[in-house]
């Protein structure tokens, strides 16, 4: 009996490995699905000033409705911050607090505990991918920091540091790990440099034309002021080159000595060098900023306000829009960004005249005029004295007025005048003839004319006519007796002929 039991147990023992193998072979096998690497794509988006949307959570997947526009040429650097994150967690911080602490540490500089991995620059699509980043550090999940380390010059604030603690799961899943992660850092963009006239100068120069449009108009010698707005990049401390060059058209001269920059001191924070006029440009200037200056570095992410004066010179071409170009240059070595901006156009006015014979329309040289202003009743209220620099000084003395004389072609051109629409109290320009061409009668009244945009053109030339004096001999001259004697001879002959025929 006992031998039979032991025999059965022996058979069971022999079968047990087979049974165990059969059971385990029938059970499902669960492999380790934790990924070894992940890819992280940053989609750089930029928004205009004031248009950055409220905080929006990244889902980790492609978001075609995130908004903004792609921003190229932004450099990001990836860092490993796993060790610090774990230290913070072991010190009792929650995962959210540990991420926030690392972000805060990276706001102004790279944390000392961050280990640099690689750099990447966004393309035209605004994207940059950091591929094959390790998912694990032993049995611990990796934590990465992504910092914006360089941006275009019109970006004054860099994106918030991105801290990515793995693993990241697919939206709506607690088990499916996302190995292709997409994040959308955003920036606000502004104009790298802008230029305009100051508010006061706009008021001084604006004139409304007959067609309802408005332009800026100045007279020779008139001073007006410009203002520049320069956006200082957030990383200006890393830039070796930071300067502004102002180059006006010929006819406008900058006054380099009037340059003022809010919050900065000339000689310490910046240097100014005046530039000479050329055959195509007026006098300008160059501002070179000291990027190592604490005051300049303190302007990072802010706007610099630069103001200066300029004057319209006699080189200004009438009816041609004159402007003033400022160029901002920022960068390092060969990585230099140059951004030009042009100011508003300024016009000066004028009028052209031709002196002619009233009957023959022959052109008359040598007519002398004074430029005057008339009131609404036609009375002269002021006379123009033109200085050597081409500017007009207006006074009440006719003796100090400049004499303008028609040339050999009878032409007279007045340049550099403000438009008539800017004259006060309905005043008008006029030419007062003080000396007529030889043999012609001087005009008794001033000739009024209008100056506006286009009035200087050839087809707008104003014709001024003079009448030739009568041809009478001078009183008491011998010439009259010749005519009297001839008359007596004729009368005597006529009398003789009459008597002869009467007798017959």
KASULMO-V631694 format. One record per run of one state. SS is the DSSP state (helix for helix, strand for strand, loop for the rest). FROM is the first residue (numbers start at 1). LEN is the number of residues. If there is no record, write none. Layout:
ss-><SS | SS>
from-><FROM | FROM>
len-><LEN | LEN>
This chain:
ss-><loop | helix | loop | strand | loop | strand | loop | strand | loop | strand | loop | strand | loop | helix | loop | helix | loop | strand | loop | strand | loop | strand | loop | strand | loop | strand | loop | strand | loop | strand | loop | strand | loop | strand | loop | strand | loop | strand | loop | strand | loop | helix | strand | loop | strand | loop | strand | loop | helix | loop | strand | loop | strand | loop | strand | loop | strand | loop | strand | loop | strand | loop | helix | loop | strand | loop | strand | loop | strand | loop | strand | loop | strand | loop | strand | loop | strand | loop | strand | loop | strand | loop | strand | loop | helix | loop | strand | loop | strand | loop | helix | loop | helix | loop | strand | loop | strand | loop | strand | loop | helix | loop | strand | loop | strand | loop | helix | loop>
from-><1 | 2 | 27 | 37 | 44 | 45 | 49 | 60 | 61 | 69 | 71 | 75 | 81 | 82 | 91 | 95 | 106 | 115 | 122 | 127 | 135 | 136 | 138 | 140 | 142 | 143 | 151 | 155 | 156 | 162 | 166 | 169 | 170 | 177 | 178 | 180 | 184 | 186 | 190 | 193 | 198 | 199 | 206 | 209 | 214 | 218 | 223 | 232 | 236 | 239 | 241 | 250 | 252 | 262 | 266 | 267 | 270 | 276 | 281 | 282 | 284 | 290 | 294 | 298 | 303 | 313 | 322 | 323 | 324 | 333 | 335 | 343 | 346 | 348 | 349 | 358 | 363 | 364 | 368 | 375 | 380 | 387 | 392 | 396 | 398 | 401 | 404 | 406 | 411 | 418 | 420 | 423 | 424 | 427 | 428 | 436 | 440 | 441 | 447 | 450 | 458 | 461 | 462 | 467 | 468 | 469 | 479 | 504>
len-><1 | 25 | 10 | 7 | 1 | 4 | 11 | 1 | 8 | 2 | 4 | 6 | 1 | 9 | 4 | 11 | 9 | 7 | 5 | 8 | 1 | 2 | 2 | 2 | 1 | 8 | 4 | 1 | 6 | 4 | 3 | 1 | 7 | 1 | 2 | 4 | 2 | 4 | 3 | 5 | 1 | 7 | 3 | 5 | 4 | 5 | 9 | 4 | 3 | 2 | 9 | 2 | 10 | 4 | 1 | 3 | 6 | 5 | 1 | 2 | 6 | 4 | 4 | 5 | 10 | 9 | 1 | 1 | 9 | 2 | 8 | 3 | 2 | 1 | 9 | 5 | 1 | 4 | 7 | 5 | 7 | 5 | 4 | 2 | 3 | 3 | 2 | 5 | 7 | 2 | 3 | 1 | 3 | 1 | 8 | 4 | 1 | 6 | 3 | 8 | 3 | 1 | 5 | 1 | 1 | 10 | 25 | 1>
